[in-house]
Amino acid sequence: MSATPPDARSAAPLTSGGPKPGSVSVAGLAFRNPVVLASGTAGFGQELEDVLDLSAVGGISTKAVSVAPRPGNPALRVSEFAGGMMNAIGLANPGLESVRRDYLPWLPAHHPGTRVFVNVVGNSIEDFATVVRGLDDVPGVDAFELNVSCPNVKAGGLEFGADPQALHALVSAARGATKRPIFVKLSPTLGAAIADTARVAVDAGATGLTLVNTMPGTVIDTDRRRPKLSFGSGGVSGPALLPVGLLATWRVSRALPTVPLIGLGGISTGDDALQYLMAGASLVGVGTAALRDPRAPERIVRQLQRWCDREGVRDITTLIGTLQWPS
């Protein structure tokens, strides 16, 4: 597979009356629709087989993969609040060798049309390159997603995405380990600087960006006067993140209009997904909504289809980046 073409976004005609809202081509990969399952909410696919038709979505970003197994943080790892959910899972995963042998082969064998992004984490730049290199030849792996923005680990989290020099070195090392598309997942804490950070990643060899990861926060058990999560803080996701993710997507799309983006954060309806497309995303990620209702991604696909049918939209990429910002 090649790196990003001059414009990595295109689509086949959208046909009315079907169950899917049109195929989308991103970074040389064909997706049956623009809806992908966000990392950390779908495991490696097989975990959702009994409750979700994985052939109904365009792709899946796997659970994080590190060189060595990670136990993650102790319980309590997840807590809900009025605006969504907080998690401090701590990037728990079985490690590179087990993922390669026991987990990744299942999805392409059972759902060959569903694209696979492998989410990659590490404590060092070399860790990221090692995971990418170690999984590069696995059949069915379509792209890598470098998680440089996890807010609930003590090492290998936000620091890589917040330091331009470290980010450039990390992405360059990963690019040297694969010719497959590389997406870099950035933090909403970057604020207005997220466009400059995105440019650093692209200049270093990234094919696209995932916008955004969870926002750091905490919730307090007032009876115990202690944080509800064992880690103390965690990542805020769900509806509260929607406006933050949309603004980040718009900022990066405006600065890098030909770079493919995965819009992520707070998507629970077809209208939410449409907002991300209009803000400039080529694909849309569903995370917390799928945890609450595993059939939410299929419902969002159907809602996108109905909206496109109603509005006479036959090519869903004509919606990408159409947000009209006030002058």
N, C-alpha and C positions, 0 to 999 in steps of 0.2 A: 504494500500500500504506500501511497505517496503522501508527502506532507500537504499542507493546505494549498489548493489551487487558488488562482487570483480571486475568484469569488466562489466560496465553498458551499453556497446555498442555492439549491434549485429544487424543482418539484415536478412530478407528473401531474397531468390534469386531474382535478377533483371531480369525481363522478357522483351525481346525486343518487339518493336512494340506497346507497350501500352502508355498511356498518362502520366504515372507517373514513376519516376526514382527509384522505389523500396521502399519497406517499411523498416523502421528503428526502432529498439527497443532501447529506451534510458531510463534509470532508471526504467525499468519494464513497460514502456508505449510504445505501438505500434503506430508509426506515418506512415501515408500512403506515405509520402515522407519527406525529411529533411528540407523543406522550411516552416518557420514559420513567421508570421507577427509580427513585433517588437512593443513593447509597445508604446502607444502614437500616432500611425499612423493608427490604425484600430478601435479605440473606444472599444466597447465591442462586435464587430462583426456585429451587426444589422445595424450599420451606413453604412456599405459597401455592404449590401445585393443586392442593385440595380446595382452595378458596378463590383462586384467581386464574383466569385463562391467560396465560402468559403470551399466547399468540394474538391477544387482542391489543397489546401495547407495542410501541415501536422498539423499545429496548429496555435494558436494565443496567444500572450501575451497581456493581456487587458490593457486598460488605467489604470494609477495609481489609487490605492484605499487607502484612509486614513480613520482614525476613524470618523472625522467630515468632512462635505463638505468643499471644498476649491474653492474660486472663481478664483484663479490663478492670474497672473500678469495682469496689465492693457495693453491695446493695445499701441503700436504695439508689437506683440508677435513673429512674424515670418518675416524673411528677407532672400532673396536669395543673393548669391554672386557667383563669377565665379566657385568656387570649390565645391559648394553645397548649403547648407541652414543653417541658424541659427535660433534657437527657444528659447524663454523664456516664455513658457506656464505657468510655475509655478505650475505644478502638479494639475491643476484644475480637480475636480471630484465631483460627487454628494454625496460622503461619504458612509461609510460601510453599514448602514441599507438600504439605497436606492439601492445601488449596489446589495446587497443580494436579495432584493425583486423585483426590477424592471428591472435589467440589466442582471445578470448572468444566469437566467433561459432560456433566448432566444436561445443562441448558441447551447447548447446540445439538445434542443428540435427540432431545425431545421437542424443541421449538427452534428449528434451524433458522427461521426468519426473524427471530428476535435478537436484536443487536446487543452485544455485551461490552460494556465498559468495565474494566477492572480498576477499582479504586485502590490507590497505592498510598501507604503511609510509611514513615520511618523516623528514626532518631537522628539520622545524619543524611547528608547528600548521597553518600555511597549506598545507604540503605535503599533509597528510592531507586537508584540505578540498578541495584541488585535484584529487586523485585521485578522491575520491568524486563530486565535481561532474562530472568528466570522463567518468565511467563510469555515471552515474546513468540515462542514457537508453538504455543498451545492452540490446537484447532478450536475455532469458534471465538477466540478473543479478538475483538474488532478494534478496540481502542483502549487507552489508559487515561485515568483521571487522577491527577496528582493532588492529594489532599494536603494543602499547605496552610490550612485554616481551621483545624479542629480546636475548639476552645476548652475541651475537658480532659486534656492530658498535660502532664508536667513537662514533657519533652517531645519535640517533633510536632508541635501544633502550630500556634499562631506565629511563632517567630520567623519561620521560613517565608511566609507570605508577607510579613511586615518589613523585611529587609531586602531592598532591591538587589543588592549584590549577591546575597545568599540565594534569592529566588532565581536570578539569572544563572548562577552556577548549578543549582539543582535541576532546572529545566534543561540546561545544556547537557548535563550528565545523563538525564533520562532520554533526551533526544539521541544521544550517542549510542543508546542501548536498543533502539527500535526505529523502524521506519513507519510504524503504525501511527495513526492520529493520537495526539496527546492533548488532553484538556486539563486546564489548571483550575482548581476550585478555590475561589477567593473568599475572604471574609468581609462581611458588611461593616466591620469596624474600620475599614479603610476610608469610608466616607467619600468625600470628593476626590480623594487620591486614588480611587480604585481604577480609574481610566489609565492613569500613569503606570500603575502596577501591572495592569493588564498588558500594556504596551511592552513592559520589560519582559513579561512571560512570552509574548509573541516574538519579540526580537531574539529571544533565546532558543526558539524552536517550537513553541507551543502552537498547536493547530487551532485551538479554540479555548474558551473559558466557560466555567460553570459558575453561575452567579445566582444566589450566594449560599455560603454555608450558614450555620446557625449563628445567632448573636449571643455573646456571653451574658449571663444573668444569674439571678438566684431567687429562690423562694424560701420563706421562713416558716417553720413550725412554731407558732406563737406559744403553744403550751410548753414546749421544750426550750424555746428561745435558741433554737439551732436551725441551721439550714436543713431543708427536707432532703436534699441530696447528700449522699455520703461524701462526695468530693467537695462539697460546699457550693461551688458554682457549676453551671452546666450550659448547654446550648439551647437557646430559645428558638422554637420552631412553631409552625402552625399559622393561623390567620394573622397574628400580630406581626409576622415577618413579611407579609405581602407587600405593603407600601415600601418597605426598605429594599426588598429584592427588585421591585419594579424600577425604583429610582437608580439602583446600581446598574441594572440591565440597560436602561436608557442612556446612562452616562457612558458606559463602555461602547454601546452600539453607535452612539454619535461620534465617539473618538476613533473607533475601528469598524467602520460600516461593513467591511467585507469579511470580517472574522466571525465564524459561527459561534453562537452562544447558546448555552443551556440555561434557561431561566428557571430558577428554583427558589421556593420560599413562600409558603402560605397558600399554595394552589389546592383548592378543594372543589371547584366547580369549573365548568367549561368557560364561563365568563372570566374567571381568574386566569385560565390558560390563554384566552384571547388577549387579555391585557399584556401578558408577557410577550406574546407574538408581536403585538403592536409596538411594544417598547423596544423590540429588536431581537428577541430570542428566535432561534431556528428550531429548537426543541424545548419542551417544557417538562420539568421534573415534578413528580408527585411523591411526597414523602409522608408527612404526618397524617394526612388524610387517608392514606392507604393503611397506616397502622390502626386508625380508628375504624375504618371500614375497608377491608381488603378488596371490595368490588368498586371502590371509588375510581380507580384508574379507568375501568371499562365504562363507568357512567360518564366520566369526563370526555372520553372519546366520543360517546354517543351525543353528548351535548354539543361538542364541537361540530359534529356532522350536521345536527339539526340547525345550528346557527348558520353554517355555510349554505345549507340547502335553502333556508329561508331568505338569506341575503343574496343568493345567486352567485356565491363565491365558488369557482371551480378550480382555482389554484391557490392553495392555502398560503404559499409563500408571497402572494401579493399583499398579504396582511402584515408581513414582517417589516418592522420599522416604520409603520404608517402613523405613529403617534404624532399629532400636531401640537408641538410645544408652544406655549404663549411666547410671543415675541418680546 
